[in-house]
Amino acid sequence: MDFQEIFLFLQNGLPTKEWSEKEIEIILSQAFMWKSLFQNAQSHLSKNAK
């Protein structure tokens, strides 16, 4: 999938039309938190991770 296909899927393929501004705010803040926590933790992607 390219960016446009992903964007259209997220826009039309999910029940996002019923989401409120508060729900979107919560999802975005959680995504930012997880990104910040795991941004430099690449070892979990390795097959040899312990």
PDBQT receptor file of N, H, CA, C and O in Angstrom, charges set to zero:
ATOM      1  N   MET A   1       0.837  -1.180   0.000  1.00  0.00    +0.000 N 
ATOM      2  CA  MET A   1       0.000   0.000   0.000  1.00  0.00    +0.000 C 
ATOM      3  C   MET A   1       0.883   1.245   0.000  1.00  0.00    +0.000 C 
ATOM      4  O   MET A   1       1.860   1.327   0.744  1.00  0.00    +0.000 OA
ATOM      5  N   ASP A   2       0.535   2.189  -0.824  1.00  0.00    +0.000 N 
ATOM      6  H   ASP A   2      -0.259   2.123  -1.429  1.00  0.00    +0.000 HD
ATOM      7  CA  ASP A   2       1.249   3.461  -0.790  1.00  0.00    +0.000 C 
ATOM      8  C   ASP A   2       0.543   4.405   0.190  1.00  0.00    +0.000 C 
ATOM      9  O   ASP A   2      -0.490   4.059   0.764  1.00  0.00    +0.000 OA
ATOM     10  N   PHE A   3       1.104   5.581   0.370  1.00  0.00    +0.000 N 
ATOM     11  H   PHE A   3       1.943   5.862  -0.096  1.00  0.00    +0.000 HD
ATOM     12  CA  PHE A   3       0.574   6.525   1.358  1.00  0.00    +0.000 C 
ATOM     13  C   PHE A   3      -0.891   6.859   1.103  1.00  0.00    +0.000 C 
ATOM     14  O   PHE A   3      -1.695   6.891   2.035  1.00  0.00    +0.000 OA
ATOM     15  N   GLN A   4      -1.239   7.109  -0.158  1.00  0.00    +0.000 N 
ATOM     16  H   GLN A   4      -0.586   7.083  -0.915  1.00  0.00    +0.000 HD
ATOM     17  CA  GLN A   4      -2.613   7.492  -0.474  1.00  0.00    +0.000 C 
ATOM     18  C   GLN A   4      -3.589   6.361  -0.157  1.00  0.00    +0.000 C 
ATOM     19  O   GLN A   4      -4.677   6.614   0.361  1.00  0.00    +0.000 OA
ATOM     20  N   GLU A   5      -3.216   5.125  -0.459  1.00  0.00    +0.000 N 
ATOM     21  H   GLU A   5      -2.333   4.919  -0.880  1.00  0.00    +0.000 HD
ATOM     22  CA  GLU A   5      -4.085   3.989  -0.156  1.00  0.00    +0.000 C 
ATOM     23  C   GLU A   5      -4.265   3.817   1.346  1.00  0.00    +0.000 C 
ATOM     24  O   GLU A   5      -5.368   3.546   1.821  1.00  0.00    +0.000 OA
ATOM     25  N   ILE A   6      -3.180   3.976   2.088  1.00  0.00    +0.000 N 
ATOM     26  H   ILE A   6      -2.284   4.196   1.703  1.00  0.00    +0.000 HD
ATOM     27  CA  ILE A   6      -3.267   3.876   3.548  1.00  0.00    +0.000 C 
ATOM     28  C   ILE A   6      -4.154   4.979   4.103  1.00  0.00    +0.000 C 
ATOM     29  O   ILE A   6      -5.003   4.731   4.958  1.00  0.00    +0.000 OA
ATOM     30  N   PHE A   7      -3.955   6.192   3.615  1.00  0.00    +0.000 N 
ATOM     31  H   PHE A   7      -3.264   6.394   2.920  1.00  0.00    +0.000 HD
ATOM     32  CA  PHE A   7      -4.752   7.322   4.085  1.00  0.00    +0.000 C 
ATOM     33  C   PHE A   7      -6.236   7.104   3.790  1.00  0.00    +0.000 C 
ATOM     34  O   PHE A   7      -7.079   7.347   4.654  1.00  0.00    +0.000 OA
ATOM     35  N   LEU A   8      -6.564   6.648   2.581  1.00  0.00    +0.000 N 
ATOM     36  H   LEU A   8      -5.879   6.450   1.879  1.00  0.00    +0.000 HD
ATOM     37  CA  LEU A   8      -7.960   6.393   2.225  1.00  0.00    +0.000 C 
ATOM     38  C   LEU A   8      -8.551   5.269   3.063  1.00  0.00    +0.000 C 
ATOM     39  O   LEU A   8      -9.717   5.331   3.452  1.00  0.00    +0.000 OA
ATOM     40  N   PHE A   9      -7.751   4.239   3.344  1.00  0.00    +0.000 N 
ATOM     41  H   PHE A   9      -6.804   4.189   3.028  1.00  0.00    +0.000 HD
ATOM     42  CA  PHE A   9      -8.233   3.158   4.199  1.00  0.00    +0.000 C 
ATOM     43  C   PHE A   9      -8.563   3.675   5.588  1.00  0.00    +0.000 C 
ATOM     44  O   PHE A   9      -9.618   3.368   6.141  1.00  0.00    +0.000 OA
ATOM     45  N   LEU A  10      -7.653   4.462   6.146  1.00  0.00    +0.000 N 
ATOM     46  H   LEU A  10      -6.796   4.712   5.696  1.00  0.00    +0.000 HD
ATOM     47  CA  LEU A  10      -7.893   5.007   7.481  1.00  0.00    +0.000 C 
ATOM     48  C   LEU A  10      -9.082   5.954   7.497  1.00  0.00    +0.000 C 
ATOM     49  O   LEU A  10      -9.811   6.039   8.486  1.00  0.00    +0.000 OA
ATOM     50  N   GLN A  11      -9.267   6.657   6.400  1.00  0.00    +0.000 N 
ATOM     51  H   GLN A  11      -8.675   6.588   5.597  1.00  0.00    +0.000 HD
ATOM     52  CA  GLN A  11     -10.347   7.631   6.328  1.00  0.00    +0.000 C 
ATOM     53  C   GLN A  11     -11.700   6.960   6.083  1.00  0.00    +0.000 C 
ATOM     54  O   GLN A  11     -12.707   7.375   6.656  1.00  0.00    +0.000 OA
ATOM     55  N   ASN A  12     -11.730   5.928   5.237  1.00  0.00    +0.000 N 
ATOM     56  H   ASN A  12     -10.912   5.591   4.772  1.00  0.00    +0.000 HD
ATOM     57  CA  ASN A  12     -13.005   5.336   4.827  1.00  0.00    +0.000 C 
ATOM     58  C   ASN A  12     -13.211   3.903   5.294  1.00  0.00    +0.000 C 
ATOM     59  O   ASN A  12     -14.354   3.458   5.397  1.00  0.00    +0.000 OA
ATOM     60  N   GLY A  13     -12.146   3.172   5.577  1.00  0.00    +0.000 N 
ATOM     61  H   GLY A  13     -11.218   3.534   5.493  1.00  0.00    +0.000 HD
ATOM     62  CA  GLY A  13     -12.255   1.762   5.907  1.00  0.00    +0.000 C 
ATOM     63  C   GLY A  13     -12.475   1.472   7.374  1.00  0.00    +0.000 C 
ATOM     64  O   GLY A  13     -12.743   0.331   7.750  1.00  0.00    +0.000 OA
ATOM     65  N   LEU A  14     -12.367   2.474   8.193  1.00  0.00    +0.000 N 
ATOM     66  H   LEU A  14     -12.149   3.401   7.887  1.00  0.00    +0.000 HD
ATOM     67  CA  LEU A  14     -12.535   2.314   9.632  1.00  0.00    +0.000 C 
ATOM     68  C   LEU A  14     -13.711   3.165  10.106  1.00  0.00    +0.000 C 
ATOM     69  O   LEU A  14     -14.111   4.108   9.423  1.00  0.00    +0.000 OA
ATOM     70  N   PRO A  15     -14.262   2.838  11.267  1.00  0.00    +0.000 N 
ATOM     71  CA  PRO A  15     -15.411   3.609  11.769  1.00  0.00    +0.000 C 
ATOM     72  C   PRO A  15     -15.010   4.955  12.372  1.00  0.00    +0.000 C 
ATOM     73  O   PRO A  15     -15.477   5.320  13.451  1.00  0.00    +0.000 OA
ATOM     74  N   THR A  16     -14.149   5.685  11.678  1.00  0.00    +0.000 N 
ATOM     75  H   THR A  16     -13.770   5.389  10.801  1.00  0.00    +0.000 HD
ATOM     76  CA  THR A  16     -13.642   6.947  12.226  1.00  0.00    +0.000 C 
ATOM     77  C   THR A  16     -14.623   8.098  12.112  1.00  0.00    +0.000 C 
ATOM     78  O   THR A  16     -14.449   9.120  12.775  1.00  0.00    +0.000 OA
ATOM     79  N   LYS A  17     -15.632   7.959  11.303  1.00  0.00    +0.000 N 
ATOM     80  H   LYS A  17     -15.774   7.128  10.764  1.00  0.00    +0.000 HD
ATOM     81  CA  LYS A  17     -16.600   9.051  11.143  1.00  0.00    +0.000 C 
ATOM     82  C   LYS A  17     -17.377   9.308  12.426  1.00  0.00    +0.000 C 
ATOM     83  O   LYS A  17     -17.865  10.415  12.653  1.00  0.00    +0.000 OA
ATOM     84  N   GLU A  18     -17.490   8.274  13.269  1.00  0.00    +0.000 N 
ATOM     85  H   GLU A  18     -17.093   7.375  13.084  1.00  0.00    +0.000 HD
ATOM     86  CA  GLU A  18     -18.229   8.419  14.523  1.00  0.00    +0.000 C 
ATOM     87  C   GLU A  18     -17.342   8.877  15.675  1.00  0.00    +0.000 C 
ATOM     88  O   GLU A  18     -17.843   9.135  16.769  1.00  0.00    +0.000 OA
ATOM     89  N   TRP A  19     -16.035   8.982  15.451  1.00  0.00    +0.000 N 
ATOM     90  H   TRP A  19     -15.627   8.772  14.562  1.00  0.00    +0.000 HD
ATOM     91  CA  TRP A  19     -15.121   9.373  16.515  1.00  0.00    +0.000 C 
ATOM     92  C   TRP A  19     -15.272  10.853  16.838  1.00  0.00    +0.000 C 
ATOM     93  O   TRP A  19     -15.457  11.688  15.952  1.00  0.00    +0.000 OA
ATOM     94  N   SER A  20     -15.189  11.152  18.124  1.00  0.00    +0.000 N 
ATOM     95  H   SER A  20     -15.040  10.474  18.843  1.00  0.00    +0.000 HD
ATOM     96  CA  SER A  20     -15.241  12.546  18.551  1.00  0.00    +0.000 C 
ATOM     97  C   SER A  20     -13.827  13.123  18.574  1.00  0.00    +0.000 C 
ATOM     98  O   SER A  20     -12.843  12.393  18.445  1.00  0.00    +0.000 OA
ATOM     99  N   GLU A  21     -13.742  14.419  18.736  1.00  0.00    +0.000 N 
ATOM    100  H   GLU A  21     -14.541  15.012  18.840  1.00  0.00    +0.000 HD
ATOM    101  CA  GLU A  21     -12.435  15.076  18.822  1.00  0.00    +0.000 C 
ATOM    102  C   GLU A  21     -11.643  14.546  20.013  1.00  0.00    +0.000 C 
ATOM    103  O   GLU A  21     -10.423  14.403  19.932  1.00  0.00    +0.000 OA
ATOM    104  N   LYS A  22     -12.324  14.256  21.108  1.00  0.00    +0.000 N 
ATOM    105  H   LYS A  22     -13.315  14.372  21.173  1.00  0.00    +0.000 HD
ATOM    106  CA  LYS A  22     -11.661  13.743  22.310  1.00  0.00    +0.000 C 
ATOM    107  C   LYS A  22     -11.043  12.374  22.043  1.00  0.00    +0.000 C 
ATOM    108  O   LYS A  22      -9.923  12.114  22.482  1.00  0.00    +0.000 OA
ATOM    109  N   GLU A  23     -11.744  11.497  21.337  1.00  0.00    +0.000 N 
ATOM    110  H   GLU A  23     -12.655  11.708  20.980  1.00  0.00    +0.000 HD
ATOM    111  CA  GLU A  23     -11.207  10.171  21.022  1.00  0.00    +0.000 C 
ATOM    112  C   GLU A  23      -9.966  10.268  20.137  1.00  0.00    +0.000 C 
ATOM    113  O   GLU A  23      -8.996   9.538  20.341  1.00  0.00    +0.000 OA
ATOM    114  N   ILE A  24      -9.999  11.154  19.172  1.00  0.00    +0.000 N 
ATOM    115  H   ILE A  24     -10.787  11.747  19.006  1.00  0.00    +0.000 HD
ATOM    116  CA  ILE A  24      -8.847  11.350  18.289  1.00  0.00    +0.000 C 
ATOM    117  C   ILE A  24      -7.673  11.911  19.082  1.00  0.00    +0.000 C 
ATOM    118  O   ILE A  24      -6.529  11.508  18.873  1.00  0.00    +0.000 OA
ATOM    119  N   GLU A  25      -7.952  12.833  19.984  1.00  0.00    +0.000 N 
ATOM    120  H   GLU A  25      -8.882  13.161  20.154  1.00  0.00    +0.000 HD
ATOM    121  CA  GLU A  25      -6.905  13.409  20.827  1.00  0.00    +0.000 C 
ATOM    122  C   GLU A  25      -6.233  12.331  21.672  1.00  0.00    +0.000 C 
ATOM    123  O   GLU A  25      -5.010  12.320  21.808  1.00  0.00    +0.000 OA
ATOM    124  N   ILE A  26      -7.027  11.429  22.238  1.00  0.00    +0.000 N 
ATOM    125  H   ILE A  26      -8.020  11.438  22.127  1.00  0.00    +0.000 HD
ATOM    126  CA  ILE A  26      -6.484  10.346  23.064  1.00  0.00    +0.000 C 
ATOM    127  C   ILE A  26      -5.612   9.415  22.228  1.00  0.00    +0.000 C 
ATOM    128  O   ILE A  26      -4.517   9.045  22.651  1.00  0.00    +0.000 OA
ATOM    129  N   ILE A  27      -6.087   9.038  21.055  1.00  0.00    +0.000 N 
ATOM    130  H   ILE A  27      -6.977   9.339  20.712  1.00  0.00    +0.000 HD
ATOM    131  CA  ILE A  27      -5.325   8.140  20.183  1.00  0.00    +0.000 C 
ATOM    132  C   ILE A  27      -4.007   8.777  19.763  1.00  0.00    +0.000 C 
ATOM    133  O   ILE A  27      -2.967   8.120  19.787  1.00  0.00    +0.000 OA
ATOM    134  N   LEU A  28      -4.041  10.037  19.382  1.00  0.00    +0.000 N 
ATOM    135  H   LEU A  28      -4.886  10.571  19.362  1.00  0.00    +0.000 HD
ATOM    136  CA  LEU A  28      -2.813  10.718  18.967  1.00  0.00    +0.000 C 
ATOM    137  C   LEU A  28      -1.829  10.865  20.120  1.00  0.00    +0.000 C 
ATOM    138  O   LEU A  28      -0.623  10.713  19.930  1.00  0.00    +0.000 OA
ATOM    139  N   SER A  29      -2.334  11.159  21.310  1.00  0.00    +0.000 N 
ATOM    140  H   SER A  29      -3.314  11.282  21.464  1.00  0.00    +0.000 HD
ATOM    141  CA  SER A  29      -1.428  11.304  22.450  1.00  0.00    +0.000 C 
ATOM    142  C   SER A  29      -0.813   9.961  22.829  1.00  0.00    +0.000 C 
ATOM    143  O   SER A  29       0.361   9.904  23.197  1.00  0.00    +0.000 OA
ATOM    144  N   GLN A  30      -1.587   8.883  22.744  1.00  0.00    +0.000 N 
ATOM    145  H   GLN A  30      -2.540   8.929  22.445  1.00  0.00    +0.000 HD
ATOM    146  CA  GLN A  30      -1.035   7.556  23.021  1.00  0.00    +0.000 C 
ATOM    147  C   GLN A  30       0.001   7.169  21.973  1.00  0.00    +0.000 C 
ATOM    148  O   GLN A  30       1.044   6.609  22.310  1.00  0.00    +0.000 OA
ATOM    149  N   ALA A  31      -0.275   7.459  20.713  1.00  0.00    +0.000 N 
ATOM    150  H   ALA A  31      -1.123   7.913  20.439  1.00  0.00    +0.000 HD
ATOM    151  CA  ALA A  31       0.684   7.150  19.647  1.00  0.00    +0.000 C 
ATOM    152  C   ALA A  31       1.989   7.908  19.867  1.00  0.00    +0.000 C 
ATOM    153  O   ALA A  31       3.067   7.341  19.692  1.00  0.00    +0.000 OA
ATOM    154  N   PHE A  32       1.906   9.163  20.243  1.00  0.00    +0.000 N 
ATOM    155  H   PHE A  32       1.029   9.624  20.385  1.00  0.00    +0.000 HD
ATOM    156  CA  PHE A  32       3.110   9.951  20.506  1.00  0.00    +0.000 C 
ATOM    157  C   PHE A  32       3.882   9.391  21.694  1.00  0.00    +0.000 C 
ATOM    158  O   PHE A  32       5.111   9.332  21.672  1.00  0.00    +0.000 OA
ATOM    159  N   MET A  33       3.159   8.983  22.727  1.00  0.00    +0.000 N 
ATOM    160  H   MET A  33       2.160   9.031  22.745  1.00  0.00    +0.000 HD
ATOM    161  CA  MET A  33       3.802   8.413  23.907  1.00  0.00    +0.000 C 
ATOM    162  C   MET A  33       4.563   7.138  23.538  1.00  0.00    +0.000 C 
ATOM    163  O   MET A  33       5.724   6.977  23.913  1.00  0.00    +0.000 OA
ATOM    164  N   TRP A  34       3.907   6.230  22.803  1.00  0.00    +0.000 N 
ATOM    165  H   TRP A  34       2.964   6.361  22.498  1.00  0.00    +0.000 HD
ATOM    166  CA  TRP A  34       4.559   4.975  22.407  1.00  0.00    +0.000 C 
ATOM    167  C   TRP A  34       5.747   5.238  21.490  1.00  0.00    +0.000 C 
ATOM    168  O   TRP A  34       6.784   4.588  21.623  1.00  0.00    +0.000 OA
ATOM    169  N   LYS A  35       5.611   6.177  20.569  1.00  0.00    +0.000 N 
ATOM    170  H   LYS A  35       4.769   6.705  20.461  1.00  0.00    +0.000 HD
ATOM    171  CA  LYS A  35       6.719   6.526  19.674  1.00  0.00    +0.000 C 
ATOM    172  C   LYS A  35       7.899   7.036  20.483  1.00  0.00    +0.000 C 
ATOM    173  O   LYS A  35       9.040   6.644  20.238  1.00  0.00    +0.000 OA
ATOM    174  N   SER A  36       7.632   7.902  21.439  1.00  0.00    +0.000 N 
ATOM    175  H   SER A  36       6.706   8.221  21.638  1.00  0.00    +0.000 HD
ATOM    176  CA  SER A  36       8.696   8.470  22.269  1.00  0.00    +0.000 C 
ATOM    177  C   SER A  36       9.380   7.402  23.119  1.00  0.00    +0.000 C 
ATOM    178  O   SER A  36      10.598   7.429  23.297  1.00  0.00    +0.000 OA
ATOM    179  N   LEU A  37       8.597   6.467  23.639  1.00  0.00    +0.000 N 
ATOM    180  H   LEU A  37       7.608   6.444  23.494  1.00  0.00    +0.000 HD
ATOM    181  CA  LEU A  37       9.164   5.427  24.493  1.00  0.00    +0.000 C 
ATOM    182  C   LEU A  37      10.036   4.446  23.723  1.00  0.00    +0.000 C 
ATOM    183  O   LEU A  37      11.076   4.018  24.222  1.00  0.00    +0.000 OA
ATOM    184  N   PHE A  38       9.622   4.087  22.513  1.00  0.00    +0.000 N 
ATOM    185  H   PHE A  38       8.777   4.435  22.107  1.00  0.00    +0.000 HD
ATOM    186  CA  PHE A  38      10.296   3.028  21.774  1.00  0.00    +0.000 C 
ATOM    187  C   PHE A  38      11.095   3.512  20.573  1.00  0.00    +0.000 C 
ATOM    188  O   PHE A  38      11.559   2.695  19.777  1.00  0.00    +0.000 OA
ATOM    189  N   GLN A  39      11.261   4.793  20.427  1.00  0.00    +0.000 N 
ATOM    190  H   GLN A  39      10.883   5.456  21.073  1.00  0.00    +0.000 HD
ATOM    191  CA  GLN A  39      11.945   5.352  19.269  1.00  0.00    +0.000 C 
ATOM    192  C   GLN A  39      13.360   4.806  19.100  1.00  0.00    +0.000 C 
ATOM    193  O   GLN A  39      13.772   4.514  17.977  1.00  0.00    +0.000 OA
ATOM    194  N   ASN A  40      14.095   4.664  20.167  1.00  0.00    +0.000 N 
ATOM    195  H   ASN A  40      13.760   4.901  21.079  1.00  0.00    +0.000 HD
ATOM    196  CA  ASN A  40      15.480   4.197  20.088  1.00  0.00    +0.000 C 
ATOM    197  C   ASN A  40      15.649   2.756  20.562  1.00  0.00    +0.000 C 
ATOM    198  O   ASN A  40      16.773   2.317  20.805  1.00  0.00    +0.000 OA
ATOM    199  N   ALA A  41      14.566   2.026  20.695  1.00  0.00    +0.000 N 
ATOM    200  H   ALA A  41      13.653   2.383  20.498  1.00  0.00    +0.000 HD
ATOM    201  CA  ALA A  41      14.621   0.643  21.166  1.00  0.00    +0.000 C 
ATOM    202  C   ALA A  41      14.465  -0.311  19.984  1.00  0.00    +0.000 C 
ATOM    203  O   ALA A  41      13.433  -0.965  19.836  1.00  0.00    +0.000 OA
ATOM    204  N   GLN A  42      15.487  -0.383  19.153  1.00  0.00    +0.000 N 
ATOM    205  H   GLN A  42      16.325   0.149  19.273  1.00  0.00    +0.000 HD
ATOM    206  CA  GLN A  42      15.424  -1.209  17.947  1.00  0.00    +0.000 C 
ATOM    207  C   GLN A  42      15.733  -2.681  18.208  1.00  0.00    +0.000 C 
ATOM    208  O   GLN A  42      15.459  -3.517  17.347  1.00  0.00    +0.000 OA
ATOM    209  N   SER A  43      16.292  -3.025  19.364  1.00  0.00    +0.000 N 
ATOM    210  H   SER A  43      16.515  -2.347  20.064  1.00  0.00    +0.000 HD
ATOM    211  CA  SER A  43      16.689  -4.409  19.609  1.00  0.00    +0.000 C 
ATOM    212  C   SER A  43      15.502  -5.366  19.660  1.00  0.00    +0.000 C 
ATOM    213  O   SER A  43      15.677  -6.559  19.415  1.00  0.00    +0.000 OA
ATOM    214  N   HIS A  44      14.320  -4.889  19.964  1.00  0.00    +0.000 N 
ATOM    215  H   HIS A  44      14.178  -3.919  20.163  1.00  0.00    +0.000 HD
ATOM    216  CA  HIS A  44      13.161  -5.773  20.003  1.00  0.00    +0.000 C 
ATOM    217  C   HIS A  44      12.773  -6.268  18.612  1.00  0.00    +0.000 C 
ATOM    218  O   HIS A  44      11.976  -7.198  18.490  1.00  0.00    +0.000 OA
ATOM    219  N   LEU A  45      13.323  -5.664  17.569  1.00  0.00    +0.000 N 
ATOM    220  H   LEU A  45      13.971  -4.909  17.668  1.00  0.00    +0.000 HD
ATOM    221  CA  LEU A  45      13.042  -6.095  16.206  1.00  0.00    +0.000 C 
ATOM    222  C   LEU A  45      14.010  -7.177  15.734  1.00  0.00    +0.000 C 
ATOM    223  O   LEU A  45      13.796  -7.785  14.686  1.00  0.00    +0.000 OA
ATOM    224  N   SER A  46      15.051  -7.415  16.485  1.00  0.00    +0.000 N 
ATOM    225  H   SER A  46      15.225  -6.921  17.336  1.00  0.00    +0.000 HD
ATOM    226  CA  SER A  46      16.072  -8.385  16.115  1.00  0.00    +0.000 C 
ATOM    227  C   SER A  46      15.608  -9.802  16.426  1.00  0.00    +0.000 C 
ATOM    228  O   SER A  46      14.921 -10.031  17.421  1.00  0.00    +0.000 OA
ATOM    229  N   LYS A  47      15.985 -10.749  15.574  1.00  0.00    +0.000 N 
ATOM    230  H   LYS A  47      16.543 -10.562  14.766  1.00  0.00    +0.000 HD
ATOM    231  CA  LYS A  47      15.654 -12.156  15.818  1.00  0.00    +0.000 C 
ATOM    232  C   LYS A  47      16.390 -12.689  17.038  1.00  0.00    +0.000 C 
ATOM    233  O   LYS A  47      15.924 -13.630  17.680  1.00  0.00    +0.000 OA
ATOM    234  N   ASN A  48      17.523 -12.102  17.360  1.00  0.00    +0.000 N 
ATOM    235  H   ASN A  48      17.902 -11.338  16.839  1.00  0.00    +0.000 HD
ATOM    236  CA  ASN A  48      18.342 -12.572  18.473  1.00  0.00    +0.000 C 
ATOM    237  C   ASN A  48      18.093 -11.805  19.761  1.00  0.00    +0.000 C 
ATOM    238  O   ASN A  48      18.896 -11.885  20.691  1.00  0.00    +0.000 OA
ATOM    239  N   ALA A  49      16.995 -11.063  19.832  1.00  0.00    +0.000 N 
ATOM    240  H   ALA A  49      16.342 -10.998  19.077  1.00  0.00    +0.000 HD
ATOM    241  CA  ALA A  49      16.700 -10.280  21.040  1.00  0.00    +0.000 C 
ATOM    242  C   ALA A  49      16.456 -11.218  22.212  1.00  0.00    +0.000 C 
ATOM    243  O   ALA A  49      15.835 -12.272  22.066  1.00  0.00    +0.000 OA
ATOM    244  N   LYS A  50      16.950 -10.819  23.365  1.00  0.00    +0.000 N 
ATOM    245  H   LYS A  50      17.454  -9.963  23.483  1.00  0.00    +0.000 HD
ATOM    246  CA  LYS A  50      16.788 -11.660  24.562  1.00  0.00    +0.000 C 
ATOM    247  C   LYS A  50      15.932 -10.966  25.574  1.00  0.00    +0.000 C 
ATOM    248  O   LYS A  50      15.680 -11.512  26.648  1.00  0.00    +0.000 OA
TER     249      LYS A  50
